[in-house]
Amino acid sequence: MALNRQLCRASPSLTTTLSKPAAALAPAHSHRRGLQDIAITRTGKPIIRVAGGRSSLGGHTATVFGATGFLGRYIVNRLARAGCTVVVPFREEMAKRHLKLAGDLGRVVFVEYDLRNTTSIDESVRHSDMVFNLVGRDYPTKNFDLEDVHVEGTRRIAEATAKYDVDRFIHVSSHSVHPDSPAEFFRTKFRGEQVAREIYPETTIVRPAPMFGFEDRLLHRLAGTTNTLTCNNMAERFWPVHCIDVGAALEKIGLDDTTIGQTYELYGPKNYSLKEISVLVDAEILKKRRHINVPKWIMAPMYGMLNKALWFPVGSRDEVEREYMDQFIDKNAKTFKDLDMEPGDIANFTFKYLQHYRSSAYYDLPPMTEKEKREEKKYLHVLDDQ
């Protein structure tokens, strides 16, 4: 007991130490690092911004229309991982199930909606402070043509965003948009931008180049066995961009209020023709895919009829038209450089996305001939300089 009383009694030296100012006690090098911050949005709503992490809880609530598509999963994953609550409007139950794992429990919320049902769109955005519109379609369908999706759909989403005074609206458009473009896809995408800015003047517009990734329609289309008919001798030129880079850029744009009202063109570092990318694909899969060039006057009406007759996507007349158009870039738009980002080159990712196209027989090939060995020495391998 005497020992306990002695331990509980404050010593004079300890009392003297506690009476000193707190600043004198703290080491010169110890500074508490702020891991969260409160930001006031345009509408005066306080938002708790955190450093991010799987189980972090931030204050942002973001609605991502078109999240079940190719690009959608990458922006949903980044927002949910940063602690945001992500609202995912969906049409088909099976199309959205992979997004359940994008965030921690309760961070990804699903709302069933229809693009023509304004009530369901209102329910999707009424609690959000950030809305991403990724809705788009490469080809017309029986129920929705390109005008319905790119113009009227954008109009309904923008009206709901303005109705509930949502702080941010990021509209994902397309490269090469122009009001007089021969391709209906680019014309409707341009009108969608105009509608979004007309209804919600502070809209941030993002125009990604053709994207590549695990679920793309670029590398896998060239590596597949069914894509044998092409047009324009595969001479179409563009700047392919990595889908992960676009997803990271969208996250930066959404969390940075200085991007309000800006237009961004997101494209890769190098210009390729479709033929050059096809050569890269053939070299990676160790096979030679045959591509038969068909004149436009045959290909366009043929795909037009097939698109109307079949229930699965095979191409459309407008997609044939786009194969004769090179990508052009708006020089007044901002780019990855304005976001302090450097996009990756498609040539550095072909193995990652195409290795499963290689045949297992590749590992059973006979030893290289002397000619093949000489050809092999022309390339620098990773282990050559170890």
N, C-alpha and C positions, 0 to 999 in steps of 0.2 A: 504493500500500500504506500509505503514511504517513497518507493521508487516511482510509482504512478503519479503521486502528487508532485514529485520533483520534475517529472517529464512534462506535466501539465502547466507548471509554473513558468511564466515567461522570463527568460534571462534578461539582464540589463542590456547585453550586447544586441539581443534580438529586438528589444524595444527600440533601441537607438537606430537599428537598421530599418525597422518599419516606419520610423518617423521621417526618413529621408524621402525626397521627392521620387515619384515612380520613374521619371525620366533618367534619374541618376542611377537607378538600379538596373535598367535595361541595358544590355550590351550595345555597343555602338553599331554592330553589324546586324542586329535582330530587328527586322521590320515586318510587321504582320502584313501578309499579302492579301489583298481583297479578292476573294474568290466569287463574289457576287456583287451586283450593282442594281440599283433601281433606276430605270429609264422612264421618262414621261413621253408618251407617244403624242402624235399630232392632235389627237382628240382629248388629251389630258388624262388618259388612262395610264396608271403606273404599271410597269412591267418589270418583274424580277428577272434579270439576266444572270445566268450562272455560267461557271466555267465549262459545263458539259460533262458527260459521262453516262454510263448505262442507266444508273438509277437516280440521276439528278432530276430535280423538279424545277423547271423554269416557269416563267409566267406567260410565255407566248402560246397562243393557240392558233394553229395554222390549218386552213382547209386546202386540200390539194385535189382539184378536179382533174380527172384523167390519171389518177395515181396507179391504176391497174395496167397502164401501158408500159412501154419500154423505158422511158426516162423517169416515170413516176416513182418506181421503187427506189431509185437512187436519192431523190430529194426527200422522200418519206423517211428513209433510213437515216439520213444525215440530221434531219430535224428531230426525229424521235430520239436519236442518240444524244443530241444536245440538250435533252430535257424538255422539249416542247410537247404540248399535246397536239396530236395531228388528227384532224377529221378527214376521213377518206370516204367521199361519196362513191357508191358503186352501183352497178346494174346487175351483174351476175355474181351469184354467191361463190362459185368456184374460182372466179377470176381474181378475187381479192384475198384469198386465204393466206398466200405467202407473205402478205404485209403484216400479219399478226405478230410475226417474229421481229419486225423492224425495230420495235421499241419495247420498253419494259411494260409490265402488266398495267393496263389502263391508260397507256400513253397514246395508243392508236385506237381511235373510235370510228366505227363504221356506220354510215348513214345511207340507206337505200334511196336512190333518186332517179329521176328521169329528166333528160335535157329539155323536154317540153312541159314538165310539171314545175311551175314556178314555186309552189309551196314547198316542195322537197328541196329546191335550191336554197330557198330562204332558211329552211331548217339547217342546212349545211353550213351557212356562213354567219348566222345570227350571233354566235358566241365567239367568233374568231376576231383576231386583230391582224390577220395576214391571210390573203387568199392567193393561191397559185392556180392559174388556168392552163392546164396542159392538154386540154381536150383537142383532138385533131383526128383526121382520117385521111389516109392516102388515096382511097378509092370510094366512089359512091356505093351505097347499098340500097336495098329495096325500101327501107324506111327513112333513111337519112341520106340526102345528097350533100355535096361539099358546102353549098350555101347554108343548109340547115345547121351543119356542125360548126363551121368556121365563123359565120356571121351571126345568125340568129341565136346559136348557142352562146356565143360570146356576149351578145346583147343581154340575154337573160341573167348570165352570171355577173356581168358588170352592173346591171340594175340592182340586183340583190346586194352586191357589195356596197354600192352607193346608198341604198336604202337603209342599211344598218350602220353606215358611216364607219366602215372597216378602215383601219389605218393604212394598210398596204394592199395593193393589187398588182401582182406580177403576171403579165400575160405572155405566154410562150408562143411565138409566131413561127416563122420559117425564114430561111435564107432566100435571097433573090426575089423577094416580094415586089410586085409592081402592079399598078392599076391596069396597065395595058399588056400584061404578059400573055403569051399564047396559051399558057397552061392555066386552066381554071383553078387549080390548087393554089398557085401563087396569087392569082387575082382575089380569091376569096380570103386568103390569109391577110392580104393587104387591107381589104375592107373590114376584116375583123379588128385589125389594129386601129383603124379610124373610128369604128364604133366604140371600142374600149376607151379611147382618149376622149371621145365626144361625151360619153356618159360619166366617166371617171377621169378627169383631166390629169390626175397625178399617177396614172398607170405607168409602170415600168415595163417596157417591151424588151423581150429577149428573143433574138433570132439565131438559133443554133444551126450550124452547118450539118450535112449528113453525118450521123453519129455511128460509131462502131462500139461493140461490146458483146456480152454473152448472148443477148437476145436480139441482136441487130438484124437488119434486112440488107446488109451490105456484104460483110465477110461471109456469112453463112449462105447467102444467096449465091455467091460466086463459088463457094466450096461444095454446094449441094449438087446432086446428080440431076435434079429436075430442071435446073435453069440452063437450058440449052439455046433458047431463042433470044437473041438480042437485037438491038437496033443501033444505027449510027456507028457501027464498027467499034462500039465501046469507047468513043472519043470524048464523051462528056467529062468535063474537068471541074473539080471542086476541092475544097480543103476539109478533109474528114477530121472529125473531132471526137475525142474520147468521151463517152457518156458519163464517166465518173468525174471528169473535169467540169462538164456542164452541170452536174448535180452539185458539186462544190461551189461553183459560181452562183447558182440559184440560192444556195444557203447564204452566201455572203451578201448577195443583193437584198434578200429578205430581211436580214438583220442589220443592214446599213441604211439609215434614213437618208443619207446623201444621194442615194440612187433613185430617189423619187422623181418620176417624170422623165427619166433617161431612157435611151435606147441602146441596147448592147448587141453587137454582132459577135458571136462566139464561134470561132473557126480554128482549125488546126494550124500547125506551123508550116506545112508544106502542101503545095498544090499537086494533085495527082489526076491522071485520067483514069477512067474505069478500067481501061486495058492494063495500065501499070499496076493497079491494085490486084487485078486478076493474075498477073505474073507473080506478084508476091504471094498470093494465095496458093498457086500451083506449086511454087517452090517450098512452101511450108507443109502442104499435105502430101508431097511427094507423088502427086498425080497430075495428069494433064486433063483438065476439064475442057470439053469441046463446047464452043459457043458458035452457033450458026447465026449469021447476020441476015435479018429479014427486012425487006423494004418497009418504010413507014406506011405506005398506002395499003399494004397487006396486014401488017401487024396491028395498026390502030383499030380498024373495024373488027378484026378477029377478036381482040381482047375486049372490045366494047360489047360484043355479043356474048362472050363467055362470062363477063362480069355480071350480065343481067340473067343469064341462064343458070349459073352455078351458085350454090350457097356458101362456098368457101372461096377465099381470095386467090385469084390467079393472075391479077393484073387488070388494068383498065386502059381505056383510050388516052386518058390524061397522063398516065404514067409513061406511056410511049412518047407523048409530046415532050415530057420533061427530060427524056434521054437525049434530046437534041438541044438542050439548053445548058450552058456553062453557068456556074455560080458566079454572081457578082456581089461585091461588098459595098455597103454604104460607108463612104469615107467620113461622114459626119458622126457615125455611131461610135460608141465606146467599145473597147475590146477587153480581152483577158488582161492586158497590160494595165488597164485602169483599175483592175481588181487585185493587182500585185500577184498575178498567177501566170504560170507558163504551161501551156497545154502540151500533151504528149503527142509524139508522132506515131502514126498507125503502124509504121514498119517495126516499131519496138514492141508491139503487142500481138502480132500475128500468131506467134507460137502459143501464147497463152490462150487464145480463143479458138485455135484451129487444130491443136494437137490431136484431138480425138478423131479427126478425119483420117489420120494416118492408118494404114493397114497394119495388122499385126505381122504380116509377112515381111515387113521392113526389117524386123529384127532377125530374120532367117536368111537374109541375102548372103550370097557368097562374098568372099573377101574382095576388096577393091582391086581393080586392075591398075597397072602402072600409069595409064592415062588418067584414071580417076584420082589417083594419089597426087598427080601433078596439079589437077584442077583443085583438089582440096587444099593444097599449099598456098593457093592464091588468097585464101581467106584467113584472117586473124581470129584465133580462137581464144577463149577466156584463159585457158591454162597454158598458153604458149609462152607467156612472159612471167610465169610464176617461178 
